[in-house]
Amino acid sequence: MPESSSKLFNYAGKKVVLTGGASGVGAAAVELLAEAGCTDLTVIDRNEPTGAATAYVAADLSDPDSIDAACEAIGGGTDVLFNNAGVAGVHPSDFVLRVNYLGLRRLSEGLLPTMNRGGAIVNTASVAGQRWPQNLNEILELIAVDGWDEALGWIADHGELVDPTPYEFSKEVAQVWTMYGSRRSYLDFGVRTNSVCPGVIDTPLLHDFRRHLTEKVIDWMVDQSAGILTPAEIAAALLMLGTDASAAMNGHNLVVDHGFMGWFNTNQVDFAGLA
């Protein structure tokens, strides 16, 4: 018999870990998790959250030692991990890849062996990574590099691929890692892995995105969709992927963008605004 909707979307009794919970989408997720019954929420961030988290672990997600210490502090029994923290492309390329991919991967792999079966990992990617098929072979080559320093070496050696658009490339890698990593996480540990790919969101990071993507591109994307997204709209999608409502979803990159990519892919956007 199907579960009731209240149980499907319920976080009561679940141990949840969320990165980047001090502002924007993460702060909205903290509030929504509390409303959904979560009473065991640990936020990992450089800044302490002001919302209803029950524990805070200070960590630098660009530093492998800091990530390992965070995993030790959290311990076992996690039901849902939200890899939500991220940075825009205004930072150096290696830093963007460390936070948006390497840190996400290291935290996931650090917690995964002790996560509860039936749990979920949910990554925050981006529609900016939708061009991953064009770089799939190179991305799989990077994913095959296990060591942190070795991966940074690969990134340094592929500046022609990474440096022009480090944020976009990092989110391409995040999408491919979501698909690639979902097989092992599910078969070996019974944990699903999915991602949310937002469009333009009204968060404190929007200023950085306007700097690196330009005002023109951001305004065009908002104009060609159904408007700018709110942090709560993206947080709601994240929470859905962490619940039993998405129990059959694994290795999926969920686009949440008010329709922009659907219209873009079917030639229904007006490129005149980019001229």
Backbone as CSV, one residue per row, in Angstrom:
resi,resn,N_x,N_y,N_z,CA_x,CA_y,CA_z,C_x,C_y,C_z
1,MET,0.853,-1.190,0.000,0.000,0.000,0.000,0.889,1.241,0.000
2,PRO,0.584,2.239,-0.829,1.414,3.443,-0.879,1.455,4.148,0.470
3,GLU,2.612,4.752,0.759,2.736,5.497,1.994,1.911,6.774,1.920
4,SER,1.481,7.258,3.079,0.755,8.524,3.104,1.702,9.652,2.731
5,SER,1.135,10.725,2.181,1.969,11.847,1.756,2.709,12.464,2.941
6,SER,2.096,12.451,4.118,2.756,13.029,5.290,4.019,12.262,5.657
7,LYS,4.023,10.945,5.460,5.199,10.143,5.752,6.252,10.285,4.659
8,LEU,5.818,10.394,3.419,6.746,10.501,2.303,7.660,11.718,2.431
9,PHE,7.112,12.815,2.903,7.868,14.066,2.952,8.351,14.413,4.358
10,ASN,8.346,13.449,5.255,8.638,13.700,6.660,10.121,13.495,6.969
11,TYR,10.699,14.398,7.747,12.086,14.262,8.190,12.204,13.916,9.662
12,ALA,11.091,13.597,10.298,11.131,13.221,11.712,11.972,11.961,11.891
13,GLY,12.865,11.978,12.867,13.701,10.820,13.158,14.892,10.650,12.242
14,LYS,15.120,11.577,11.314,16.242,11.457,10.385,17.396,12.353,10.819
15,LYS,18.606,11.810,10.673,19.808,12.593,10.922,20.254,13.216,9.610
16,VAL,20.310,14.543,9.575,20.563,15.279,8.343,21.820,16.129,8.488
17,VAL,22.622,16.162,7.424,23.806,17.011,7.362,23.659,17.923,6.148
18,LEU,23.913,19.215,6.341,23.744,20.210,5.282,24.960,21.111,5.239
19,THR,25.558,21.281,4.060,26.651,22.239,3.918,26.097,23.556,3.384
20,GLY,26.760,24.650,3.778,26.340,25.956,3.293,24.981,26.378,3.810
21,GLY,24.772,26.258,5.110,23.456,26.538,5.675,23.301,27.912,6.288
22,ALA,24.288,28.787,6.112,24.245,30.083,6.781,23.476,31.137,6.005
23,SER,23.269,30.937,4.703,22.576,31.955,3.912,21.972,31.307,2.669
24,GLY,21.175,32.084,1.947,20.633,31.655,0.667,19.811,30.385,0.729
25,VAL,20.047,29.484,-0.222,19.296,28.230,-0.313,19.489,27.402,0.950
26,GLY,20.708,27.364,1.475,20.967,26.572,2.670,20.174,27.049,3.868
27,ALA,20.101,28.359,4.062,19.328,28.903,5.179,17.854,28.583,5.015
28,ALA,17.354,28.660,3.774,15.952,28.298,3.517,15.715,26.822,3.796
29,ALA,16.698,25.977,3.454,16.566,24.542,3.710,16.531,24.243,5.203
30,VAL,17.320,24.981,5.981,17.310,24.789,7.437,15.899,25.004,7.985
31,GLU,15.248,26.064,7.533,13.892,26.367,8.014,12.887,25.311,7.545
32,LEU,12.994,24.901,6.279,12.051,23.904,5.755,12.238,22.553,6.446
33,LEU,13.476,22.201,6.745,13.725,20.933,7.440,13.079,20.934,8.825
34,ALA,13.158,22.058,9.516,12.519,22.148,10.829,11.012,21.983,10.699
35,GLU,10.426,22.609,9.674,8.986,22.483,9.444,8.599,21.054,9.087
36,ALA,9.559,20.308,8.468,9.290,18.930,8.065,9.574,17.934,9.181
37,GLY,9.843,18.422,10.375,9.993,17.534,11.521,11.401,17.127,11.867
38,CYS,12.413,17.690,11.181,13.799,17.313,11.464,14.245,17.899,12.805
39,THR,14.729,17.046,13.683,15.242,17.488,14.988,16.707,17.110,15.175
40,ASP,17.360,16.700,14.100,18.783,16.334,14.154,19.441,16.833,12.878
41,LEU,19.794,18.112,12.873,20.356,18.751,11.685,21.700,19.381,12.025
42,THR,22.747,18.904,11.365,24.077,19.478,11.505,24.407,20.292,10.267
43,VAL,24.785,21.540,10.472,25.206,22.407,9.375,26.725,22.493,9.362
44,ILE,27.307,22.264,8.195,28.746,22.440,7.985,28.939,23.700,7.161
45,ASP,29.697,24.643,7.680,29.873,25.916,6.986,31.048,26.642,7.613
46,ARG,31.533,27.667,6.924,32.543,28.539,7.517,31.888,29.541,8.469
47,ASN,30.591,29.788,8.261,29.844,30.724,9.097,28.738,29.978,9.828
48,GLU,28.508,30.331,11.074,27.490,29.665,11.869,26.096,30.066,11.407
49,PRO,25.196,29.111,11.218,23.836,29.438,10.775,23.041,30.104,11.897
50,THR,22.052,30.906,11.501,21.181,31.551,12.479,19.843,30.834,12.603
51,GLY,19.599,29.852,11.751,18.321,29.146,11.738,18.271,28.024,12.759
52,ALA,17.332,27.102,12.527,16.988,26.083,13.520,17.840,24.819,13.430
53,ALA,19.123,24.958,13.131,20.007,23.792,13.149,20.251,23.359,14.584
54,THR,20.496,22.062,14.769,20.741,21.549,16.121,22.224,21.397,16.422
55,ALA,23.066,21.475,15.406,24.511,21.395,15.612,25.207,22.134,14.475
56,TYR,26.400,22.614,14.774,27.194,23.355,13.787,28.626,22.852,13.820
57,VAL,29.163,22.546,12.632,30.556,22.143,12.500,31.241,23.148,11.589
58,ALA,32.195,23.881,12.120,32.944,24.835,11.313,33.928,24.075,10.433
59,ALA,33.884,24.338,9.138,34.778,23.626,8.220,35.005,24.454,6.968
60,ASP,36.168,24.252,6.374,36.538,24.864,5.104,36.439,23.778,4.046
61,LEU,35.437,23.878,3.179,35.191,22.819,2.198,36.150,22.870,1.011
62,SER,37.144,23.741,1.074,38.216,23.718,0.079,39.457,23.025,0.620
63,ASP,39.395,22.556,1.881,40.545,21.970,2.574,40.236,20.524,2.959
64,PRO,40.979,19.555,2.416,40.666,18.149,2.702,40.786,17.786,4.176
65,ASP,41.766,18.366,4.883,41.909,18.055,6.308,40.706,18.567,7.102
66,SER,40.220,19.731,6.754,39.053,20.294,7.425,37.819,19.440,7.160
67,ILE,37.686,18.939,5.950,36.557,18.071,5.599,36.634,16.765,6.376
68,ASP,37.825,16.181,6.455,37.985,14.926,7.195,37.643,15.118,8.673
69,ALA,38.033,16.260,9.224,37.710,16.541,10.629,36.202,16.689,10.811
70,ALA,35.534,17.277,9.828,34.080,17.419,9.901,33.409,16.052,9.878
71,CYS,33.894,15.149,9.040,33.328,13.795,8.981,33.482,13.095,10.320
72,GLU,34.640,13.261,10.956,34.873,12.631,12.254,33.942,13.210,13.307
73,ALA,33.714,14.538,13.228,32.845,15.186,14.207,31.394,14.729,14.055
74,ILE,30.972,14.484,12.840,29.584,14.086,12.579,29.345,12.647,12.996
75,GLY,30.320,11.777,12.744,30.160,10.373,13.099,29.241,9.639,12.132
76,GLY,28.685,8.533,12.573,27.868,7.704,11.693,26.388,7.966,11.832
77,GLY,25.625,7.219,11.036,24.175,7.244,11.152,23.465,8.341,10.404
78,THR,24.158,9.012,9.475,23.501,10.064,8.690,22.488,9.438,7.737
79,ASP,21.324,10.045,7.655,20.287,9.605,6.714,20.315,10.396,5.417
80,VAL,20.531,11.701,5.503,20.519,12.553,4.315,21.662,13.551,4.396
81,LEU,22.439,13.628,3.318,23.512,14.611,3.187,23.164,15.567,2.055
82,PHE,23.070,16.850,2.373,22.862,17.879,1.366,24.183,18.594,1.112
83,ASN,24.787,18.346,-0.053,25.999,19.054,-0.460,25.574,20.347,-1.163
84,ASN,25.271,21.360,-0.369,24.692,22.580,-0.914,25.701,23.709,-1.087
85,ALA,26.800,23.696,-0.354,27.765,24.793,-0.409,28.374,24.914,-1.795
86,GLY,28.641,26.151,-2.202,29.268,26.371,-3.498,29.739,27.804,-3.627
87,VAL,30.623,28.035,-4.595,31.133,29.381,-4.855,30.999,29.689,-6.336
88,ALA,30.983,30.982,-6.647,30.845,31.436,-8.029,32.213,31.520,-8.710
89,GLY,32.188,31.847,-9.988,33.403,31.845,-10.787,34.268,33.081,-10.655
90,VAL,34.039,33.905,-9.642,34.884,35.076,-9.426,36.173,34.697,-8.702
91,HIS,36.250,33.466,-8.221,37.427,32.989,-7.490,38.385,32.266,-8.437
92,PRO,39.626,32.021,-8.012,40.568,31.255,-8.839,40.006,29.873,-9.182
93,SER,40.378,29.372,-10.343,39.809,28.126,-10.855,39.974,26.955,-9.897
94,ASP,41.186,26.810,-9.319,41.398,25.647,-8.456,40.532,25.727,-7.207
95,PHE,40.293,26.943,-6.693,39.434,27.096,-5.522,37.994,26.731,-5.859
96,VAL,37.511,27.161,-7.008,36.142,26.831,-7.445,35.976,25.325,-7.554
97,LEU,36.959,24.637,-8.145,36.860,23.180,-8.280,37.013,22.478,-6.945
98,ARG,37.810,23.038,-6.043,37.960,22.414,-4.725,36.636,22.431,-3.970
99,VAL,35.958,23.552,-3.964,34.701,23.649,-3.213,33.569,22.929,-3.933
100,ASN,33.405,23.218,-5.229,32.217,22.755,-5.957,32.267,21.295,-6.378
101,TYR,33.467,20.711,-6.416,33.550,19.294,-6.774,34.355,18.478,-5.770
102,LEU,35.629,18.832,-5.569,36.471,17.996,-4.722,35.966,17.936,-3.286
103,GLY,35.537,19.067,-2.737,35.018,19.079,-1.377,33.727,18.307,-1.258
104,LEU,32.850,18.500,-2.226,31.581,17.759,-2.283,31.846,16.255,-2.310
105,ARG,32.778,15.835,-3.147,33.079,14.414,-3.278,33.711,13.865,-2.005
106,ARG,34.664,14.608,-1.429,35.360,14.089,-0.253,34.417,13.944,0.939
107,LEU,33.535,14.912,1.124,32.576,14.816,2.222,31.633,13.641,2.000
108,SER,31.154,13.483,0.770,30.257,12.364,0.466,30.925,11.033,0.730
109,GLU,32.146,10.860,0.225,32.841,9.594,0.390,33.266,9.369,1.837
110,GLY,33.459,10.459,2.590,33.818,10.315,3.984,32.661,9.848,4.849
111,LEU,31.455,10.310,4.538,30.280,9.946,5.332,29.578,8.694,4.829
112,LEU,29.706,8.419,3.533,28.928,7.352,2.907,29.033,5.991,3.589
113,PRO,30.222,5.513,3.964,30.297,4.170,4.554,29.520,4.004,5.855
114,THR,29.244,5.107,6.546,28.514,5.012,7.809,27.098,5.566,7.710
115,MET,26.647,5.899,6.508,25.273,6.381,6.345,24.294,5.213,6.468
116,ASN,23.082,5.510,6.871,22.054,4.486,6.984,21.548,4.077,5.605
117,ARG,21.339,2.783,5.418,20.785,2.295,4.151,19.386,2.893,3.947
118,GLY,19.080,3.208,2.706,17.838,3.897,2.405,17.975,5.398,2.463
119,GLY,19.189,5.871,2.748,19.439,7.304,2.833,19.652,7.944,1.475
120,ALA,20.048,9.223,1.504,20.183,9.958,0.248,21.272,11.012,0.356
121,ILE,21.984,11.202,-0.755,22.907,12.322,-0.935,22.294,13.218,-2.002
122,VAL,22.213,14.519,-1.712,21.630,15.465,-2.657,22.639,16.590,-2.893
123,ASN,23.071,16.737,-4.136,24.049,17.760,-4.500,23.349,18.969,-5.114
124,THR,23.871,20.145,-4.842,23.388,21.343,-5.526,24.316,21.613,-6.697
125,ALA,23.831,21.375,-7.904,24.594,21.636,-9.119,24.080,22.945,-9.728
126,SER,23.853,23.000,-11.034,23.387,24.232,-11.668,23.058,23.960,-13.121
127,VAL,22.139,24.756,-13.673,21.899,24.671,-15.115,23.133,25.120,-15.888
128,ALA,24.048,25.815,-15.219,25.293,26.221,-15.876,26.145,25.017,-16.264
129,GLY,25.822,23.841,-15.715,26.572,22.631,-16.045,25.907,21.743,-17.064
130,GLN,24.913,22.266,-17.778,24.150,21.436,-18.709,24.933,21.020,-19.955
131,ARG,26.083,21.603,-20.171,26.880,21.244,-21.357,27.878,20.119,-21.067
132,TRP,27.645,19.375,-19.986,28.579,18.298,-19.629,28.791,17.274,-20.733
133,PRO,27.798,16.964,-21.603,28.074,15.947,-22.627,29.248,16.304,-23.540
134,GLN,29.496,17.600,-23.749,30.593,18.014,-24.621,31.966,17.721,-24.007
135,ASN,32.010,17.623,-22.679,33.283,17.389,-21.995,33.287,16.083,-21.212
136,LEU,32.406,15.153,-21.573,32.222,13.954,-20.765,33.500,13.140,-20.624
137,ASN,34.226,12.921,-21.701,35.437,12.092,-21.616,36.453,12.696,-20.654
138,GLU,36.633,14.015,-20.731,37.585,14.680,-19.844,37.104,14.650,-18.397
139,ILE,35.792,14.834,-18.193,35.257,14.818,-16.834,35.420,13.434,-16.213
140,LEU,35.152,12.391,-16.981,35.341,11.032,-16.470,36.812,10.763,-16.153
141,GLU,37.695,11.360,-16.924,39.130,11.224,-16.647,39.461,11.870,-15.308
142,LEU,38.883,13.059,-15.037,39.100,13.722,-13.750,38.504,12.903,-12.612
143,ILE,37.319,12.388,-12.793,36.667,11.602,-11.750,37.483,10.347,-11.419
144,ALA,38.178,9.813,-12.400,38.990,8.611,-12.174,40.215,8.886,-11.316
145,VAL,40.544,10.172,-11.126,41.686,10.549,-10.282,41.200,10.584,-8.840
146,ASP,41.701,9.689,-7.999,41.201,9.551,-6.633,41.776,10.576,-5.658
147,GLY,43.057,10.843,-5.731,43.703,11.689,-4.726,43.383,13.164,-4.900
148,TRP,43.304,13.882,-3.788,43.013,15.323,-3.797,44.095,16.092,-4.547
149,ASP,45.346,15.911,-4.160,46.444,16.627,-4.806,46.590,16.216,-6.264
150,GLU,46.387,14.932,-6.534,46.477,14.458,-7.916,45.383,15.092,-8.776
151,ALA,44.187,15.239,-8.212,43.094,15.882,-8.946,43.409,17.350,-9.203
152,LEU,43.994,18.031,-8.205,44.395,19.426,-8.420,45.457,19.517,-9.510
153,GLY,46.340,18.517,-9.588,47.317,18.483,-10.664,46.657,18.350,-12.019
154,TRP,45.623,17.486,-12.096,44.888,17.325,-13.352,44.234,18.646,-13.745
155,ILE,43.636,19.324,-12.786,42.975,20.605,-13.053,43.983,21.629,-13.558
156,ALA,45.160,21.677,-12.932,46.202,22.618,-13.363,46.685,22.308,-14.767
157,ASP,46.711,21.027,-15.137,47.193,20.617,-16.456,46.145,20.816,-17.555
158,HIS,44.923,21.125,-17.175,43.852,21.282,-18.155,43.243,22.682,-18.085
159,GLY,44.128,23.662,-17.983,43.676,25.042,-17.884,42.859,25.501,-19.060
160,GLU,43.164,24.956,-20.245,42.401,25.363,-21.434,40.953,24.938,-21.338
161,LEU,40.663,23.926,-20.530,39.297,23.444,-20.340,38.643,24.105,-19.132
162,VAL,39.421,24.303,-18.070,38.870,24.752,-16.794,38.844,26.268,-16.665
163,ASP,39.950,26.916,-16.972,40.118,28.334,-16.646,39.126,29.289,-17.310
164,PRO,38.740,29.076,-18.559,37.809,30.057,-19.146,36.480,30.153,-18.397
165,THR,35.977,29.023,-17.905,34.674,28.990,-17.228,34.724,28.011,-16.054
166,PRO,35.464,28.336,-14.989,35.628,27.374,-13.892,34.322,27.010,-13.202
167,TYR,33.420,27.971,-13.034,32.151,27.644,-12.374,31.339,26.682,-13.220
168,GLU,31.204,26.991,-14.504,30.429,26.132,-15.388,31.030,24.735,-15.436
169,PHE,32.368,24.654,-15.537,32.999,23.333,-15.582,32.796,22.596,-14.271
170,SER,32.905,23.291,-13.148,32.720,22.626,-11.855,31.323,22.039,-11.727
171,LYS,30.331,22.721,-12.281,28.961,22.218,-12.191,28.700,21.117,-13.221
172,GLU,29.441,21.122,-14.331,29.395,19.981,-15.240,29.922,18.741,-14.522
173,VAL,31.048,18.908,-13.824,31.634,17.785,-13.088,30.679,17.324,-11.991
174,ALA,30.022,18.266,-11.312,29.085,17.890,-10.251,27.938,17.056,-10.798
175,GLN,27.451,17.401,-11.990,26.364,16.615,-12.586,26.845,15.224,-12.969
176,VAL,28.021,15.147,-13.589,28.536,13.830,-13.994,28.869,12.996,-12.762
177,TRP,29.434,13.620,-11.714,29.733,12.879,-10.491,28.450,12.356,-9.860
178,THR,27.385,13.132,-9.917,26.089,12.675,-9.386,25.666,11.389,-10.082
179,MET,25.782,11.356,-11.404,25.387,10.165,-12.156,26.361,9.018,-11.923
180,TYR,27.647,9.320,-12.008,28.675,8.286,-11.881,28.703,7.700,-10.470
181,GLY,28.716,8.563,-9.472,28.826,8.111,-8.098,27.587,7.419,-7.570
182,SER,26.450,7.634,-8.236,25.196,7.063,-7.736,25.190,5.537,-7.791
183,ARG,25.940,4.957,-8.718,25.949,3.492,-8.834,26.605,2.852,-7.604
184,ARG,27.789,3.331,-7.252,28.484,2.759,-6.100,27.732,3.075,-4.813
185,SER,27.262,4.305,-4.656,26.587,4.661,-3.410,25.353,3.797,-3.193
186,TYR,24.667,3.462,-4.284,23.440,2.681,-4.157,23.722,1.190,-4.001
187,LEU,24.579,0.638,-4.856,24.835,-0.798,-4.830,25.616,-1.223,-3.594
188,ASP,26.563,-0.398,-3.166,27.409,-0.769,-2.025,26.826,-0.355,-0.673
189,PHE,26.090,0.761,-0.653,25.657,1.297,0.637,24.147,1.549,0.725
190,GLY,23.410,1.335,-0.356,21.972,1.545,-0.320,21.579,2.996,-0.178
191,VAL,22.417,3.901,-0.677,22.174,5.338,-0.569,22.024,5.931,-1.966
192,ARG,20.936,6.634,-2.192,20.699,7.269,-3.496,21.490,8.572,-3.604
193,THR,21.875,8.934,-4.841,22.562,10.203,-5.079,21.898,10.924,-6.242
194,ASN,21.428,12.136,-5.997,20.801,12.969,-7.024,21.284,14.405,-6.871
195,SER,20.923,15.243,-7.822,21.263,16.662,-7.693,20.099,17.532,-8.119
196,VAL,20.131,18.766,-7.648,19.229,19.812,-8.125,20.062,20.793,-8.939
197,CYS,19.533,21.184,-10.104,20.229,22.112,-10.988,19.395,23.387,-11.114
198,PRO,19.658,24.378,-10.271,18.846,25.593,-10.312,19.235,26.535,-11.446
199,GLY,18.284,27.394,-11.787,18.569,28.537,-12.631,19.037,29.692,-11.755
200,VAL,18.689,30.914,-12.142,19.131,32.097,-11.410,18.312,32.249,-10.127
201,ILE,19.014,32.326,-8.986,18.363,32.397,-7.678,18.676,33.739,-7.024
202,ASP,17.710,34.285,-6.336,17.880,35.549,-5.619,18.520,35.270,-4.256
203,THR,19.849,35.153,-4.248,20.604,34.894,-3.025,21.753,35.902,-2.924
204,PRO,22.454,35.943,-1.785,23.611,36.837,-1.676,24.697,36.560,-2.711
205,LEU,24.751,35.335,-3.243,25.750,35.010,-4.270,25.427,35.607,-5.636
206,LEU,24.216,36.128,-5.804,23.823,36.654,-7.109,24.762,37.767,-7.565
207,HIS,25.255,38.550,-6.626,26.201,39.613,-6.980,27.442,39.040,-7.654
208,ASP,27.962,37.937,-7.104,29.135,37.298,-7.709,28.812,36.741,-9.085
209,PHE,27.625,36.166,-9.246,27.247,35.631,-10.547,27.106,36.745,-11.580
210,ARG,26.602,37.894,-11.162,26.509,39.032,-12.092,27.900,39.508,-12.504
211,ARG,28.878,39.342,-11.618,30.256,39.736,-11.951,30.875,38.781,-12.957
212,HIS,30.682,37.479,-12.777,31.407,36.549,-13.654,30.608,36.114,-14.877
213,LEU,29.288,36.136,-14.805,28.483,35.808,-15.979,28.014,37.050,-16.728
214,THR,28.166,38.203,-16.127,27.769,39.535,-16.597,26.296,39.815,-16.309
215,GLU,26.012,41.102,-16.121,24.641,41.551,-15.885,23.737,41.149,-17.045
216,LYS,24.258,41.277,-18.262,23.437,41.012,-19.449,22.948,39.570,-19.486
217,VAL,23.845,38.619,-19.231,23.463,37.211,-19.296,22.468,36.858,-18.191
218,ILE,22.732,37.326,-16.966,21.823,37.027,-15.859,20.442,37.613,-16.131
219,ASP,20.383,38.873,-16.537,19.082,39.506,-16.803,18.357,38.818,-17.944
220,TRP,19.118,38.364,-18.943,18.502,37.653,-20.075,17.910,36.323,-19.619
221,MET,18.632,35.584,-18.795,18.119,34.301,-18.306,16.836,34.489,-17.494
222,VAL,16.820,35.494,-16.652,15.618,35.759,-15.856,14.462,36.157,-16.760
223,ASP,14.756,37.011,-17.737,13.713,37.479,-18.659,13.149,36.346,-19.501
224,GLN,14.006,35.380,-19.882,13.573,34.301,-20.764,13.000,33.100,-20.015
225,SER,12.942,33.182,-18.695,12.265,32.153,-17.919,11.027,32.788,-17.296
226,ALA,10.522,32.197,-16.249,9.329,32.747,-15.600,9.711,33.588,-14.397
227,GLY,10.896,34.174,-14.422,11.330,35.035,-13.339,12.410,34.414,-12.482
228,ILE,12.961,35.215,-11.587,14.042,34.753,-10.727,13.504,33.782,-9.674
229,LEU,14.315,32.792,-9.340,13.926,31.781,-8.361,14.185,32.276,-6.941
230,THR,13.416,31.781,-5.988,13.645,32.101,-4.585,14.432,30.970,-3.930
231,PRO,15.184,31.265,-2.867,15.888,30.201,-2.153,14.953,29.096,-1.675
232,ALA,13.751,29.458,-1.235,12.812,28.455,-0.727,12.376,27.490,-1.823
233,GLU,12.263,27.969,-3.065,11.856,27.079,-4.162,12.917,26.013,-4.413
234,ILE,14.180,26.402,-4.358,15.252,25.424,-4.562,15.379,24.512,-3.348
235,ALA,15.238,25.075,-2.153,15.313,24.265,-0.947,14.232,23.194,-0.939
236,ALA,13.038,23.528,-1.420,11.948,22.547,-1.457,12.300,21.375,-2.365
237,ALA,12.958,21.669,-3.495,13.373,20.596,-4.400,14.452,19.726,-3.761
238,LEU,15.384,20.352,-3.055,16.414,19.584,-2.344,15.776,18.630,-1.343
239,LEU,14.858,19.161,-0.551,14.221,18.331,0.474,13.459,17.170,-0.139
240,MET,12.781,17.398,-1.254,12.043,16.326,-1.913,12.982,15.172,-2.278
241,LEU,14.183,15.489,-2.789,15.122,14.448,-3.194,15.718,13.705,-2.000
242,GLY,15.568,14.261,-0.807,16.053,13.577,0.376,15.021,12.706,1.056
243,THR,13.799,12.701,0.542,12.715,11.958,1.189,12.343,10.695,0.413
244,ASP,11.453,9.911,1.012,10.963,8.700,0.361,10.093,9.013,-0.846
245,ALA,9.686,10.279,-1.006,8.906,10.653,-2.188,9.710,10.453,-3.470
246,SER,11.046,10.451,-3.352,11.913,10.260,-4.521,12.660,8.939,-4.444
247,ALA,12.077,7.945,-3.782,12.768,6.680,-3.522,13.241,5.970,-4.781
248,ALA,12.589,6.199,-5.913,12.983,5.538,-7.159,13.921,6.396,-7.997
249,MET,14.311,7.548,-7.505,15.206,8.441,-8.245,16.632,8.245,-7.776
250,ASN,17.529,7.983,-8.716,18.940,7.791,-8.403,19.762,8.165,-9.627
251,GLY,20.824,8.946,-9.410,21.653,9.376,-10.530,20.976,10.391,-11.418
252,HIS,20.067,11.164,-10.857,19.276,12.110,-11.641,19.668,13.545,-11.309
253,ASN,19.784,14.380,-12.341,20.038,15.811,-12.182,18.737,16.555,-12.467
254,LEU,18.097,17.020,-11.409,16.777,17.629,-11.505,16.900,19.122,-11.788
255,VAL,16.438,19.542,-12.953,16.482,20.954,-13.331,15.306,21.685,-12.684
256,VAL,15.622,22.760,-11.969,14.598,23.585,-11.309,14.880,25.029,-11.711
257,ASP,14.198,25.501,-12.752,14.586,26.796,-13.333,13.419,27.570,-13.941
258,HIS,12.200,27.294,-13.491,11.020,27.976,-14.044,10.858,27.738,-15.539
259,GLY,11.457,26.669,-16.058,11.247,26.301,-17.450,12.313,26.737,-18.422
260,PHE,13.343,27.460,-17.962,14.318,28.051,-18.885,14.992,27.023,-19.790
261,MET,15.546,25.940,-19.199,16.277,24.982,-20.022,15.348,24.245,-20.987
262,GLY,14.121,23.977,-20.580,13.166,23.348,-21.491,12.901,24.218,-22.701
263,TRP,12.733,25.497,-22.454,12.479,26.419,-23.564,13.741,26.646,-24.390
264,PHE,14.903,26.683,-23.718,16.179,26.837,-24.421,16.418,25.655,-25.356
265,ASN,16.198,24.447,-24.863,16.476,23.244,-25.653,15.495,23.030,-26.792
266,THR,14.364,23.703,-26.755,13.377,23.574,-27.838,13.274,24.860,-28.645
267,ASN,14.352,25.665,-28.587,14.467,26.873,-29.409,13.311,27.855,-29.187
268,GLN,12.922,28.022,-27.923,11.812,28.940,-27.630,12.262,30.161,-26.823
269,VAL,13.575,30.414,-26.798,14.057,31.617,-26.142,14.504,32.605,-27.202
270,ASP,14.496,33.877,-26.851,14.850,34.962,-27.755,16.286,35.392,-27.474
271,PHE,17.192,35.100,-28.399,18.588,35.418,-28.212,18.921,36.883,-28.508
272,ALA,17.916,37.645,-28.945,18.167,39.040,-29.286,18.675,39.828,-28.088
273,GLY,18.236,39.420,-26.888,18.668,40.133,-25.687,20.133,39.962,-25.368
274,LEU,20.814,39.008,-26.016,22.244,38.793,-25.783,23.103,39.498,-26.815
275,ALA,22.468,40.102,-27.805,23.221,40.740,-28.883,23.959,41.977,-28.380
